[in-house]
């Protein structure tokens, strides 16, 4: 009688084990968030368009008549009344302009004080209508009202002992910081790896916790002229991109057409996975490689730079293009993802997703325009002239 009972016990235990595994698998799938899949844009391609010329241009040679020279611009945003704020890593970190692009005043200055910045990186509009700016060297977030008056400063110096070049300001005045690292494995010629990066949420009390760990940078083993092997960034390699808006934080690895969205808070958790399927060929061809080298050869006449270009081989390139190269939230909560540009393209294609993650449409912007802000009827970005002079361009956005 004991043998059948033992067999029954084993069957019972196995059943519990498999049920537990299945339950765990379902929990893991649930923890990953809902999947929002779009096979085509809901409004069709190019349903939104911008004007052929910007409404006005700020900067040297611009149309606004402000006569302001911009240098090392890091961010810009437009307020509800049309005024514009520009953040630059300069002696004049934050500048305010009126709705026509005419200079009004400087809000902050370079320095180490609570309302001052060294190495300003970003400026954001908070849900309460105030402004928050992040200084990488100061390692603090300073808050101003929309008139430019300093309200308070949150220091993250104790929580961030090292210099951070990339961080997203959260709506609660914390930071989501990217913690990358060099490959720890020994480099081997021809070997390729995708080194992970960790994104850490730092709250106003200095507490740190990991939000996500994703594939971050593409490296490959390359032999130098001296015969030593080192890790080098793969040309057209994958790299993760992030953005934050009102407690929503997104990250995309650019391996696939997928962006993960998280809700930041005491217990940050994934909300959804945004997936879309554009009809395009991501293969890197010989013509793409040749165009890339040709473009780089014209950017500098420095001999050492030219020698470095001459040392680039086909194996230094990825076989496929990344899916996207930048993520931006508009003021209305729409998410913009820039398609990875092919060498020689005259326009930049941006995929736009609504607050629910649905692919709405595509927008074509000038290839040399770095999108910084977007709203219901405008697009704001950084551009450079042929002489490398920085300018802020404001375009009218037409939504059909």
VOPAGU-2260 file (C-alpha; in pm, 1 decimal, decimal comma):
REM VOPAGU-2260
SITE   aa  ch    i         X         Y         Z
SITE  UNK   A    0       0,0       0,0       0,0
SITE  UNK   A    1     293,4     232,1      65,5
SITE  UNK   A    2     409,8     240,0    -298,1
SITE  UNK   A    3      88,1     381,3    -449,4
SITE  UNK   A    4      71,5     643,6    -171,2
SITE  UNK   A    5     430,5     747,4    -248,0
SITE  UNK   A    6     351,7     774,2    -615,9
SITE  UNK   A    7      43,5     981,1    -537,2
SITE  UNK   A    8     250,1    1210,8    -319,8
SITE  UNK   A    9     506,5    1257,1    -594,5
SITE  UNK   A   10     237,3    1338,4    -850,6
SITE  UNK   A   11      80,2    1584,5    -607,8
SITE  UNK   A   12     411,9    1758,6    -542,5
SITE  UNK   A   13     495,0    1777,8    -913,4
SITE  UNK   A   14     154,6    1927,6    -985,3
SITE  UNK   A   15     212,2    2196,1    -721,9
SITE  UNK   A   16     559,1    2261,4    -866,4
SITE  UNK   A   17     435,0    2305,9   -1224,4
SITE  UNK   A   18     140,1    2515,2   -1114,3
SITE  UNK   A   19     377,4    2732,9    -917,1
SITE  UNK   A   20     604,9    2771,0   -1219,0
SITE  UNK   A   21     312,3    2866,3   -1436,9
SITE  UNK   A   22     188,1    3114,0   -1180,7
SITE  UNK   A   23     533,7    3265,4   -1154,5
SITE  UNK   A   24     554,9    3292,9   -1531,1
SITE  UNK   A   25     218,9    3469,4   -1545,2
SITE  UNK   A   26     330,0    3705,3   -1269,0
SITE  UNK   A   27     647,3    3784,6   -1458,7
SITE  UNK   A   28     446,4    3856,4   -1772,2
SITE  UNK   A   29     215,8    4081,1   -1572,9
SITE  UNK   A   30     513,1    4260,7   -1416,7
SITE  UNK   A   31     641,6    4339,2   -1764,7
SITE  UNK   A   32     331,4    4556,1   -1825,4
SITE  UNK   A   33      67,9    4549,9   -2096,4
SITE  UNK   A   34     177,0    4531,2   -2459,3
SITE  UNK   A   35      47,3    4804,2   -2692,0
SITE  UNK   A   36     114,7    4693,6   -3050,8
SITE  UNK   A   37      61,5    4920,7   -3352,1
SITE  UNK   A   38     109,0    4773,9   -3698,3
SITE  UNK   A   39      51,5    5109,6   -3868,2
SITE  UNK   A   40      -1,0    5472,0   -3757,1
SITE  UNK   A   41    -359,6    5539,1   -3651,6
SITE  UNK   A   42    -379,2    5864,9   -3848,1
SITE  UNK   A   43    -157,6    5747,0   -4130,2
SITE  UNK   A   44     194,4    5866,3   -4211,5
SITE  UNK   A   45     275,1    6238,4   -4224,8
SITE  UNK   A   46     -61,6    6336,0   -4074,2
SITE  UNK   A   47     126,6    6606,9   -3885,3
SITE  UNK   A   48     348,2    6852,5   -4072,5
SITE  UNK   A   49     559,4    7157,6   -3995,5
SITE  UNK   A   50     603,8    7480,0   -4191,8
SITE  UNK   A   51     871,6    7503,5   -4458,5
SITE  UNK   A   52    1049,7    7777,1   -4260,4
SITE  UNK   A   53    1071,6    7840,7   -3884,9
SITE  UNK   A   54     844,7    8109,0   -3737,0
SITE  UNK   A   55    1151,2    8264,5   -3578,4
SITE  UNK   A   56    1513,9    8187,7   -3502,2
SITE  UNK   A   57    1708,2    8274,2   -3185,2
SITE  UNK   A   58    2085,3    8307,1   -3201,1
SITE  UNK   A   59    2351,9    8477,6   -3404,0
SITE  UNK   A   60    2211,6    8555,0   -3748,2
SITE  UNK   A   61    1857,8    8473,6   -3631,0
SITE  UNK   A   62    1531,6    8647,4   -3718,9
SITE  UNK   A   63    1415,8    8745,1   -3368,7
SITE  UNK   A   64    1647,6    9045,5   -3345,1
SITE  UNK   A   65    1762,8    8943,4   -2996,8
SITE  UNK   A   66    2131,1    8954,7   -3090,6
SITE  UNK   A   67    2208,6    8678,6   -2842,9
SITE  UNK   A   68    2487,9    8432,7   -2914,7
SITE  UNK   A   69    2405,4    8080,4   -2800,1
SITE  UNK   A   70    2673,6    7831,7   -2705,3
SITE  UNK   A   71    2657,7    7472,6   -2580,0
SITE  UNK   A   72    2277,5    7463,8   -2564,3
SITE  UNK   A   73    2157,1    7163,4   -2366,8
SITE  UNK   A   74    1778,9    7210,0   -2351,5
SITE  UNK   A   75    1490,1    7447,2   -2424,2
SITE  UNK   A   76    1118,5    7463,2   -2357,1
SITE  UNK   A   77     822,0    7684,8   -2431,6
SITE  UNK   A   78     583,1    7809,4   -2162,7
SITE  UNK   A   79     204,6    7830,0   -2199,8
SITE  UNK   A   80     217,2    8204,8   -2271,0
SITE  UNK   A   81     472,7    8154,9   -2549,5
SITE  UNK   A   82     782,4    8260,9   -2358,8
SITE  UNK   A   83    1090,3    8049,0   -2415,9
SITE  UNK   A   84    1363,1    7922,7   -2183,3
SITE  UNK   A   85    1703,4    7809,9   -2310,4
SITE  UNK   A   86    1951,4    7617,4   -2094,8
SITE  UNK   A   87    2316,7    7628,8   -2197,0
SITE  UNK   A   88    2638,9    7510,1   -2033,8
SITE  UNK   A   89    2777,6    7863,5   -2032,9
SITE  UNK   A   90    2825,3    8163,6   -1802,8
SITE  UNK   A   91    2457,2    8238,1   -1867,0
SITE  UNK   A   92    2294,2    7900,7   -1791,1
SITE  UNK   A   93    1924,0    7991,6   -1831,8
SITE  UNK   A   94    1795,9    8262,1   -2068,1
SITE  UNK   A   95    1435,5    8380,9   -2106,0
SITE  UNK   A   96    1284,2    8510,6   -2432,2
SITE  UNK   A   97     938,8    8648,9   -2510,1
SITE  UNK   A   98     686,5    8485,1   -2744,4
SITE  UNK   A   99     858,1    8642,7   -3047,7
SITE  UNK   A  100    1205,3    8524,8   -2950,4
SITE  UNK   A  101    1323,6    8861,1   -2813,1
SITE  UNK   A  102    1560,8    8834,4   -2517,6
SITE  UNK   A  103    1409,0    8930,9   -2180,6
SITE  UNK   A  104    1657,9    8839,5   -1908,7
SITE  UNK   A  105    1894,2    8589,1   -1760,8
SITE  UNK   A  106    1748,5    8371,5   -1484,1
SITE  UNK   A  107    2062,4    8211,0   -1346,2
SITE  UNK   A  108    2437,2    8244,9   -1365,8
SITE  UNK   A  109    2740,3    8019,1   -1361,9
SITE  UNK   A  110    2857,7    7923,5   -1014,9
SITE  UNK   A  111    2817,8    7694,1    -716,7
SITE  UNK   A  112    2531,6    7868,5    -536,2
SITE  UNK   A  113    2184,0    7718,7    -488,2
SITE  UNK   A  114    2042,2    7910,0    -787,4
SITE  UNK   A  115    2356,8    7875,3    -999,1
SITE  UNK   A  116    2485,5    7607,0   -1233,7
SITE  UNK   A  117    2798,9    7453,3   -1371,3
SITE  UNK   A  118    2736,2    7211,1   -1652,1
SITE  UNK   A  119    2359,1    7252,4   -1672,7
SITE  UNK   A  120    2203,7    6955,5   -1851,8
SITE  UNK   A  121    1827,8    6996,6   -1868,0
SITE  UNK   A  122    1529,2    7212,1   -1778,2
SITE  UNK   A  123    1174,9    7084,1   -1730,1
SITE  UNK   A  124     827,7    7215,0   -1653,7
SITE  UNK   A  125     685,7    7058,4   -1337,1
SITE  UNK   A  126     319,1    6956,8   -1291,2
SITE  UNK   A  127     265,4    7253,6   -1055,2
SITE  UNK   A  128     377,6    7496,5   -1326,5
SITE  UNK   A  129     720,1    7571,3   -1182,5
SITE  UNK   A  130    1053,4    7504,6   -1353,7
SITE  UNK   A  131    1326,7    7259,4   -1255,4
SITE  UNK   A  132    1684,3    7262,5   -1385,6
SITE  UNK   A  133    1955,4    7001,3   -1333,9
SITE  UNK   A  134    2325,9    7086,0   -1301,3
SITE  UNK   A  135    2562,7    6794,3   -1355,1
SITE  UNK   A  136    2865,8    6951,2   -1182,7
SITE  UNK   A  137    2665,4    7105,1    -896,7
SITE  UNK   A  138    2463,8    6783,1    -870,7
SITE  UNK   A  139    2151,5    6969,4    -766,3
SITE  UNK   A  140    1803,5    7043,9    -898,0
SITE  UNK   A  141    1700,7    7409,4    -864,4
SITE  UNK   A  142    1335,5    7514,6    -881,6
SITE  UNK   A  143    1216,9    7850,0   -1019,6
SITE  UNK   A  144     877,2    8000,8   -1084,1
SITE  UNK   A  145     787,1    8105,7   -1438,4
SITE  UNK   A  146     907,7    8461,3   -1365,3
SITE  UNK   A  147    1253,7    8326,3   -1294,9
SITE  UNK   A  148    1247,8    8365,7    -916,0
SITE  UNK   A  149    1440,6    8097,1    -728,9
SITE  UNK   A  150    1220,4    7890,2    -496,8
SITE  UNK   A  151    1433,9    7605,0    -363,1
SITE  UNK   A  152    1719,4    7369,7    -441,3
SITE  UNK   A  153    1742,2    6992,8    -390,0
SITE  UNK   A  154    2101,1    6875,4    -352,7
SITE  UNK   A  155    2192,5    6525,1    -470,1
SITE  UNK   A  156    2563,6    6561,5    -396,6
SITE  UNK   A  157    2566,4    6303,3    -115,4
SITE  UNK   A  158    2370,9    6050,6    -321,4
SITE  UNK   A  159    2576,3    6110,8    -636,9
SITE  UNK   A  160    2948,9    6111,2    -557,0
SITE  UNK   A  161    3040,3    6096,0    -925,9
SITE  UNK   A  162    2971,9    6327,9   -1217,2
SITE  UNK   A  163    2660,6    6229,8   -1412,0
SITE  UNK   A  164    2636,4    6342,4   -1772,6
SITE  UNK   A  165    2293,2    6188,0   -1826,2
SITE  UNK   A  166    1993,5    6203,8   -1591,3
SITE  UNK   A  167    1619,3    6268,5   -1621,3
SITE  UNK   A  168    1450,6    6506,5   -1375,2
SITE  UNK   A  169    1139,1    6349,0   -1223,2
SITE  UNK   A  170     820,4    6536,4   -1138,4
SITE  UNK   A  171     903,4    6487,0    -766,2
SITE  UNK   A  172    1246,5    6654,8    -815,3
SITE  UNK   A  173    1436,9    6329,2    -807,2
SITE  UNK   A  174    1660,1    6194,3   -1081,6
SITE  UNK   A  175    1673,8    5883,4   -1295,3
SITE  UNK   A  176    2044,7    5836,6   -1359,5
SITE  UNK   A  177    2216,3    5610,9   -1609,9
SITE  UNK   A  178    2488,5    5396,2   -1458,9
SITE  UNK   A  179    2693,7    5256,9   -1744,1
SITE  UNK   A  180    3019,4    5071,1   -1725,4
SITE  UNK   A  181    3300,9    4962,4   -1951,3
SITE  UNK   A  182    3297,1    4596,1   -2054,8
SITE  UNK   A  183    3455,9    4378,0   -1787,8
SITE  UNK   A  184    3525,2    4086,6   -2023,3
SITE  UNK   A  185    3861,2    4057,5   -2194,5
SITE  UNK   A  186    3847,2    4205,1   -2546,4
SITE  UNK   A  187    3885,1    3958,9   -2831,9
SITE  UNK   A  188    3924,6    4062,8   -3195,9
SITE  UNK   A  189    3593,2    4016,7   -3374,5
SITE  UNK   A  190    3391,4    3955,6   -3058,4
SITE  UNK   A  191    3080,0    4169,5   -3007,6
SITE  UNK   A  192    2896,5    4234,2   -2683,5
SITE  UNK   A  193    2600,2    4442,9   -2571,8
SITE  UNK   A  194    2698,7    4580,1   -2232,3
SITE  UNK   A  195    2404,0    4644,3   -1996,5
SITE  UNK   A  196    2332,1    4975,1   -1824,7
SITE  UNK   A  197    2139,0    5028,9   -1503,3
SITE  UNK   A  198    1894,2    5314,4   -1446,7
SITE  UNK   A  199    1869,5    5425,8   -1085,5
SITE  UNK   A  200    1598,8    5643,2    -930,6
SITE  UNK   A  201    1738,6    5888,3    -673,4
SITE  UNK   A  202    1471,5    6054,2    -459,5
SITE  UNK   A  203    1494,6    6385,4    -273,1
SITE  UNK   A  204    1614,0    6205,9      42,2
SITE  UNK   A  205    1907,7    6051,7    -142,0
SITE  UNK   A  206    1766,5    5699,7    -150,3
SITE  UNK   A  207    1858,2    5499,6    -460,1
SITE  UNK   A  208    1684,4    5205,2    -620,4
SITE  UNK   A  209    1710,5    5039,5    -958,8
SITE  UNK   A  210    1426,1    5106,4   -1201,8
SITE  UNK   A  211    1553,7    4899,1   -1495,1
SITE  UNK   A  212    1860,2    4722,5   -1628,5
SITE  UNK   A  213    1868,6    4697,3   -2006,2
SITE  UNK   A  214    2118,8    4641,6   -2287,4
SITE  UNK   A  215    2301,5    4969,5   -2322,3
SITE  UNK   A  216    2603,7    4992,3   -2551,4
SITE  UNK   A  217    2737,2    4786,5   -2842,7
SITE  UNK   A  218    3110,9    4710,3   -2831,7
SITE  UNK   A  219    3344,1    4500,3   -3042,0
SITE  UNK   A  220    3703,6    4385,9   -3001,3
SITE  UNK   A  221    3938,5    4588,4   -3224,4
SITE  UNK   A  222    4315,2    4560,9   -3269,3
SITE  UNK   A  223    4501,8    4890,6   -3243,7
SITE  UNK   A  224    4806,2    4998,8   -3442,4
SITE  UNK   A  225    5031,8    4891,6   -3155,6
SITE  UNK   A  226    4890,5    4539,2   -3171,8
SITE  UNK   A  227    4688,5    4564,0   -2850,2
SITE  UNK   A  228    4321,0    4467,7   -2850,4
SITE  UNK   A  229    4064,3    4699,1   -2693,9
SITE  UNK   A  230    3689,1    4738,7   -2678,2
SITE  UNK   A  231    3556,5    4997,3   -2924,9
SITE  UNK   A  232    3207,2    5131,0   -2982,2
SITE  UNK   A  233    3038,4    4962,5   -3274,7
SITE  UNK   A  234    2942,8    5209,2   -3548,0
SITE  UNK   A  235    2563,6    5212,8   -3587,0
SITE  UNK   A  236    2561,1    5018,4   -3259,1
SITE  UNK   A  237    2267,8    4995,2   -3019,2
SITE  UNK   A  238    2236,0    5244,5   -2733,6
SITE  UNK   A  239    1954,5    5294,7   -2484,3
SITE  UNK   A  240    1750,6    5618,7   -2479,6
SITE  UNK   A  241    1520,8    5757,4   -2208,6
SITE  UNK   A  242    1269,3    6035,2   -2138,5
SITE  UNK   A  243    1045,8    6144,4   -1847,9
SITE  UNK   A  244     716,3    6331,9   -1825,4
SITE  UNK   A  245     493,3    6379,8   -1520,8
SITE  UNK   A  246     595,7    6053,7   -1351,1
SITE  UNK   A  247     610,2    5855,1   -1675,4
SITE  UNK   A  248     958,6    5728,8   -1758,2
SITE  UNK   A  249    1041,1    5540,9   -2078,1
SITE  UNK   A  250    1346,7    5354,1   -2202,0
SITE  UNK   A  251    1421,2    5198,7   -2539,2
SITE  UNK   A  252    1727,7    4989,7   -2621,2
SITE  UNK   A  253    1704,2    5050,8   -3000,5
SITE  UNK   A  254    1750,1    4677,6   -3068,4
SITE  UNK   A  255    1383,9    4632,5   -3150,6
SITE  UNK   A  256    1081,3    4851,2   -3214,5
SITE  UNK   A  257     992,7    4854,5   -2847,3
SITE  UNK   A  258     986,3    5112,8   -2567,8
SITE  UNK   A  259     924,8    5021,1   -2203,9
SITE  UNK   A  260     720,8    5263,1   -1992,7
SITE  UNK   A  261     742,7    5282,1   -1612,1
SITE  UNK   A  262     542,3    5471,2   -1353,3
SITE  UNK   A  263     783,5    5631,8   -1108,0
SITE  UNK   A  264     693,7    5640,6    -740,2
SITE  UNK   A  265     765,5    5472,3    -407,0
SITE  UNK   A  266     756,6    5139,4    -591,1
SITE  UNK   A  267     836,7    5207,3    -955,9
SITE  UNK   A  268     676,8    4951,0   -1183,1
SITE  UNK   A  269     639,0    4883,9   -1557,0
SITE  UNK   A  270     314,8    5006,1   -1710,3
SITE  UNK   A  271     335,3    4897,5   -2071,3
SITE  UNK   A  272     555,7    4794,2   -2360,0
SITE  UNK   A  273     504,5    5008,7   -2668,5
SITE  UNK   A  274     567,0    4815,1   -2987,7
SITE  UNK   A  275     527,4    4916,4   -3351,0
SITE  UNK   A  276     609,7    4757,9   -3685,9
SITE  UNK   A  277     714,8    5008,5   -3954,5
SITE  UNK   A  278     783,0    4871,7   -4299,1
SITE  UNK   A  279    1151,7    4940,3   -4354,1
SITE  UNK   A  280    1479,4    4762,5   -4419,1
SITE  UNK   A  281    1732,1    4808,4   -4137,4
SITE  UNK   A  282    2023,4    4644,2   -4322,3
SITE  UNK   A  283    2349,7    4841,2   -4330,6
SITE  UNK   A  284    2478,2    4829,5   -4688,9
SITE  UNK   A  285    2813,9    4906,5   -4844,4
SITE  UNK   A  286    2666,7    5233,1   -4973,4
SITE  UNK   A  287    2566,7    5332,0   -4619,3
SITE  UNK   A  288    2919,0    5268,8   -4492,2
SITE  UNK   A  289    3071,9    5467,8   -4778,3
SITE  UNK   A  290    2832,0    5760,5   -4723,6
SITE  UNK   A  291    2911,3    5760,8   -4352,5
SITE  UNK   A  292    3287,3    5781,5   -4411,2
SITE  UNK   A  293    3243,1    6044,7   -4680,8
SITE  UNK   A  294    3037,6    6266,4   -4451,3
SITE  UNK   A  295    3285,5    6231,4   -4165,2
SITE  UNK   A  296    3578,8    6312,0   -4391,6
SITE  UNK   A  297    3431,6    6654,6   -4467,2
SITE  UNK   A  298    3370,1    6751,4   -4103,2
SITE  UNK   A  299    3735,3    6803,9   -4011,2
SITE  UNK   A  300    4069,3    6845,1   -4184,9
SITE  UNK   A  301    4264,0    6730,3   -3879,5
SITE  UNK   A  302    4521,0    6474,4   -3992,3
SITE  UNK   A  303    4485,5    6246,3   -3691,9
SITE  UNK   A  304    4108,9    6240,8   -3744,4
SITE  UNK   A  305    4155,6    6157,6   -4111,2
SITE  UNK   A  306    4392,4    5872,3   -4015,8
SITE  UNK   A  307    4132,7    5735,0   -3775,1
SITE  UNK   A  308    3874,4    5732,9   -4054,1
SITE  UNK   A  309    4118,3    5551,1   -4281,7
SITE  UNK   A  310    4146,2    5277,2   -4017,4
SITE  UNK   A  311    3773,5    5199,8   -4015,2
SITE  UNK   A  312    3683,9    4862,5   -4167,4
SITE  UNK   A  313    3355,2    4694,8   -4256,0
SITE  UNK   A  314    3369,7    4489,4   -3935,5
SITE  UNK   A  315    3357,7    4812,2   -3732,9
SITE  UNK   A  316    2994,8    4860,8   -3840,8
SITE  UNK   A  317    2683,7    4689,8   -3711,1
SITE  UNK   A  318    2492,5    4476,7   -3964,0
SITE  UNK   A  319    2162,9    4654,2   -3894,2
SITE  UNK   A  320    2069,8    5007,7   -3797,4
SITE  UNK   A  321    1931,6    5076,3   -3449,1
SITE  UNK   A  322    1558,6    5139,9   -3448,8
SITE  UNK   A  323    1573,2    5486,3   -3291,4
SITE  UNK   A  324    1825,3    5737,8   -3166,5
SITE  UNK   A  325    1629,8    5975,5   -2939,0
SITE  UNK   A  326    1316,2    5988,5   -2721,4
SITE  UNK   A  327    1131,5    6308,9   -2630,5
SITE  UNK   A  328     805,3    6381,1   -2450,1
SITE  UNK   A  329     591,7    6667,2   -2575,8
SITE  UNK   A  330     412,3    6901,9   -2339,6
SITE  UNK   A  331      85,7    6717,4   -2411,8
SITE  UNK   A  332     227,6    6378,1   -2306,7
SITE  UNK   A  333     280,9    6251,4   -2661,7
SITE  UNK   A  334     603,3    6055,2   -2700,5
SITE  UNK   A  335     835,0    6126,0   -2995,9
SITE  UNK   A  336    1091,8    5867,8   -3108,8
SITE  UNK   A  337    1342,4    5958,5   -3377,7
SITE  UNK   A  338    1408,6    5690,5   -3637,2
SITE  UNK   A  339    1781,7    5621,7   -3659,6
SITE  UNK   A  340    1901,4    5838,7   -3951,2
SITE  UNK   A  341    2064,6    5682,6   -4254,0
SITE  UNK   A  342    2374,4    5862,2   -4389,6
SITE  UNK   A  343    2284,5    6132,3   -4638,0
SITE  UNK   A  344    1915,7    6165,8   -4546,7
SITE  UNK   A  345    1785,8    6522,3   -4571,9
SITE  UNK   A  346    1500,2    6476,8   -4324,0
SITE  UNK   A  347    1458,0    6316,9   -3982,8
SITE  UNK   A  348    1159,0    6089,3   -3934,3
SITE  UNK   A  349     994,2    6091,1   -3591,0
SITE  UNK   A  350     736,6    5834,8   -3476,6
SITE  UNK   A  351     472,4    5986,2   -3245,6
SITE  UNK   A  352     277,8    5789,9   -2980,3
SITE  UNK   A  353     -19,5    5911,0   -2776,4
SITE  UNK   A  354     -27,9    5890,3   -2392,5
SITE  UNK   A  355    -173,7    5538,2   -2416,9
SITE  UNK   A  356     117,8    5414,9   -2627,4
SITE  UNK   A  357     -65,0    5400,5   -2962,5
SITE  UNK   A  358     139,8    5490,8   -3270,4
SITE  UNK   A  359     -40,8    5799,1   -3404,0
SITE  UNK   A  360     161,6    5924,1   -3699,4
SITE  UNK   A  361     505,6    6015,2   -3833,0
SITE  UNK   A  362     652,2    6364,1   -3860,1
SITE  UNK   A  363     936,8    6475,7   -4086,6
SITE  UNK   A  364    1171,3    6735,9   -3938,0
SITE  UNK   A  365    1494,7    6883,5   -4077,1
SITE  UNK   A  366    1777,5    6634,8   -4035,4
SITE  UNK   A  367    1993,2    6888,2   -3850,4
SITE  UNK   A  368    1720,5    6982,6   -3598,1
SITE  UNK   A  369    1760,6    6835,1   -3249,6
SITE  UNK   A  370    1404,7    6822,3   -3112,3
SITE  UNK   A  371    1387,1    6972,1   -2761,7
SITE  UNK   A  372    1017,3    7046,6   -2706,4
SITE  UNK   A  373     683,7    6995,3   -2883,2
SITE  UNK   A  374     329,1    7107,3   -2813,0
SITE  UNK   A  375     -15,4    7118,7   -2964,0
SITE  UNK   A  376      86,9    7354,3   -3242,9
SITE  UNK   A  377     465,2    7393,0   -3233,2
SITE  UNK   A  378     800,1    7214,4   -3253,1
SITE  UNK   A  379    1110,4    7359,6   -3089,2
SITE  UNK   A  380    1463,1    7244,8   -3162,4
SITE  UNK   A  381    1834,7    7319,1   -3178,7
SITE  UNK   A  382    2002,7    7363,8   -3516,7
SITE  UNK   A  383    2349,1    7465,7   -3635,2
SITE  UNK   A  384    2454,0    7676,9   -3930,7
SITE  UNK   A  385    2724,6    7581,5   -4178,4
SITE  UNK   A  386    2968,7    7767,8   -3952,7
SITE  UNK   A  387    2859,1    7557,3   -3653,8
SITE  UNK   A  388    2668,2    7848,5   -3494,4
SITE  UNK   A  389    2392,6    7728,3   -3259,7
SITE  UNK   A  390    2036,6    7850,9   -3309,6
SITE  UNK   A  391    1694,9    7775,0   -3161,3
SITE  UNK   A  392    1422,1    7723,7   -3425,7
SITE  UNK   A  393    1047,2    7738,3   -3360,5
SITE  UNK   A  394     823,3    7572,3   -3622,4
SITE  UNK   A  395     445,0    7572,2   -3650,6
SITE  UNK   A  396     303,1    7219,4   -3617,5
SITE  UNK   A  397      -9,7    7141,5   -3818,3
SITE  UNK   A  398    -214,2    6843,3   -3694,6
SITE  UNK   A  399    -455,9    6708,8   -3953,1
